[in-house]
Structure formats: structure tokens, C-alpha cells
Amino acid sequence: MTQKYVYGKDVLEFDLYKFDADKLQAVIQDHEARYLKGVTTFVEAGLAANVNFRESPFKVALPKLLELHDLGYTLRLDKYADVVDGVIDVTLRKPQHVIDAELVEIRRVATDHYEADRYALNAAETSRQVEISLERNARDAEKRRQAAEQKAAAEARERALAELRAEYHPT
């Protein structure tokens, strides 16, 4: 769990958004699944277990493809693969040691996303609860003010009645 999100001062941690290992695991599995299904390109860097290799002309592309093969990249036979007009267009799978290293990063990123989302939810709930408290305090203050006005009005009425009694019905 990362420690960049601090609870207790400005943001409170509510039971609804407490750390849940099962939810974290679901987020990690989602990130891993997207990584394993996804395809990245050499032009557009990103984390994915598969790489779209689209290169031309053929005599330049083939040595690059063979170099990647020597590095451990393998051809995905279940994906589109063709050579059209000298353009090699294939999907490669990264070597397992690269995938394993990148999955460590994927898990870290997934954990960070989970913690950031959880913190944002707790921050929003903290703000909502503060607003509720402020509104309740304002309502309570208004009730006290109205009660004080009613009491003052009742006391003023009693004093006025007492004055009238004293003037018109002296004992």
C-alpha cells in the first residue's frame, strides 16, 4: 500500500471506502488483463505484452524482425500477420522475462490507481459529511434563535400583561 495518501487531517477514511484486498486484487487483475490483451507499437510506447510490428521496406524490416526474434520476441500466429507490398505487419509477443518485469510495474500502477480512487472517494465523502454537519449546525442555530425569539416574545407578553394587570387590576 502506498503512503502518499494521508488520512485523518483533511480527509477521513470512511468504512465504505476502507482498504479492501479483494477490490485491489480485482483492479490489479483488470490492469493485467488489459496488458496481456493489449497491443502497443514501437512508435507509440506503452505497456502491453504484444507488440505490433509494422515496418517497410522488406529488406530493412526483416533484419529488425530477426533482431527482435533474437531478443526473445515471438510471432503471434493467432493475430494478423502478412507481408503486403514489402510491408511486414505482424504481432509479436514480448519475451516472458520482459512481461514479468512489466507486470510488476502494472501491479504497482494498479495499486496506485486503486489508492488514488479510494482517496478521492474518501475526500468527496469527507466534503459531503462536512457540508451535512455545517447544514445541521445552521439548522440547530436557527432553531435556537427561533426558540430564543419565542421565549423573549413570551416573556415580553407576560411583562406587558403584568403591567396591564398592575394598572387596571391593582391588588
Secondary structure, DSSP 8 states (H G I E B T S, - for coil): --SSS--SSSS---GGGS--HHHHHHHHHHHHHHHHH-EEESSS----SEEEEEE-SHHHHHHHHHHHHHTT-EE-TTS--EEETTEEEEEEE--HHHHHHHHHHHHHHHHHHHHHHHHHHHHHHHHHHHHHHHHHHHHHHHHHHHHHHHHHHHHHHHHHHHHHHHHHS--
